[in-house]
Amino acid sequence: MSENKNNPAITGSLLLVVFLWGGNNVGTKWLLLGAWPPIWTGGVRFLLAGLILLGVLRFTNWLGKLPALSRGHRRQLWLRGGLSLAVYVVVFCWALKLTATAHVALYIGAAPVWSLLMEERPQRNWASARRYAAALLALTGVMVLFWPALKSSNFNFGGELCGFLASLAWANFNLQSRVLAREMSGLEVAANSMWMSGVLLLPLALIEIFPHGVVLDSRHLAVQSFNILLGSVVPYALWNSALRHWQTSRVMLFNNAIPLSTAVWAHFCLQEPITPTFWLSMMLIVAGVLLGQLDWSKFFQAVKCQLVRQNLWT
């Protein structure tokens, strides 16, 4: 089957990923509102999701057969994958506990810009100028979210700060994952990083729940099961499948829709308002991501070719 015939299926799978990750963000927020501690909530999710995904990779051919990892690979997975993802889990879950779900999703949406800056130092060329202009746009969007702190005493600065730190931590994890993926499958990196981060966080998670325990009724278990299976295992499989067919930059464009998906889920499930501040910040962050991620020379060349075909370019 040609790539063009695959495109609708890939697009549909990525839209499903956006929908599921929005639901996962809101599901995690609901668990935190229901008195589940942050590190326990995120750590257990990634521990179980990673083990399930790793089991699928090791014992089935659904996602392809993978070779056994060397000792050096495992060491790198612990240091680069598990540790960096564990840091992200902590600040992400605390951000969700302390501030609006849609705000946290917006911070994570700016992560591709921080990734670009981490990969390359400033240079005297157009590409570098474009990246730093993109970072400025995204940072402006972040500041729009912080702006209410100057006007409202109810604004949770700690929550917004954790959201921003989660954005940086997610960018760092993606950077570490790209380094690991040079010698391993991207899906294998994701699976091992998830369960390893869960193991690293398990002692802290047990300390969190030791004083008062944790509610394990049917609703909490159902939401956490959704987060594990439909918020982690299925989306990661679909996302990495898309990366095998499309360029990374093309797939990452769908990341920009996750804040909107999250905001809609939060509005209907948690009655969180979608504020004008959210829309302004989203426009600035998405503009920054597009400016930094898109190959504009290829984009304008494609537009020119299309206009030539339609006899609109002389």
Stockholm file with secondary structure:
# STOCKHOLM 1.0

chainA/1-314         MSENKNNPAITGSLLLVVFLWGGNNVGTKWLLLGAWPPIWTGGVRFLLAGLILLGVLRFTNWLGKLPALSRGHRRQLWLRGGLSLAVYVVVFCWALKLTATAHVALYIGAAPVWSLLMEERPQRNWASARRYAAALLALTGVMVLFWPALKSSNFNFGGELCGFLASLAWANFNLQSRVLAREMSGLEVAANSMWMSGVLLLPLALIEIFPHGVVLDSRHLAVQSFNILLGSVVPYALWNSALRHWQTSRVMLFNNAIPLSTAVWAHFCLQEPITPTFWLSMMLIVAGVLLGQLDWSKFFQAVKCQLVRQNLWT
#=GR chainA/1-314 SS CCHHHHHHHHHHHHHHHHHHHHHHHHHHHHHHHTTCCHHHHHHHHHHHHHHHHHHHHHHCSTTCCCCCCCHHHHHHIIIIIIHHHHHHHHHHHHHHHHSCHHHHHHHHHTHHHHHHHHHCCCCSSHHHHHHHHHHHHHHHHHHHHHGGGGTCTTCCHHHHHHHHHHHHHHHHHHHHHHHHTTTSCHHHHHHHHHHHHHHHHHHHHHHHHTTTCCCCCHHHHHHHHHHHIIIIIHHHHHHHHHHHHSCHHHHHGGGGGHHHHHHHHHHHHSCCCCCHHHHHHHHHHHHHHHHHHSCHHHHHHHHHHHHHHTTCCC
#=GC SS_cons         CCHHHHHHHHHHHHHHHHHHHHHHHHHHHHHHHTTCCHHHHHHHHHHHHHHHHHHHHHHCSTTCCCCCCCHHHHHHIIIIIIHHHHHHHHHHHHHHHHSCHHHHHHHHHTHHHHHHHHHCCCCSSHHHHHHHHHHHHHHHHHHHHHGGGGTCTTCCHHHHHHHHHHHHHHHHHHHHHHHHTTTSCHHHHHHHHHHHHHHHHHHHHHHHHTTTCCCCCHHHHHHHHHHHIIIIIHHHHHHHHHHHHSCHHHHHGGGGGHHHHHHHHHHHHSCCCCCHHHHHHHHHHHHHHHHHHSCHHHHHHHHHHHHHHTTCCC
//
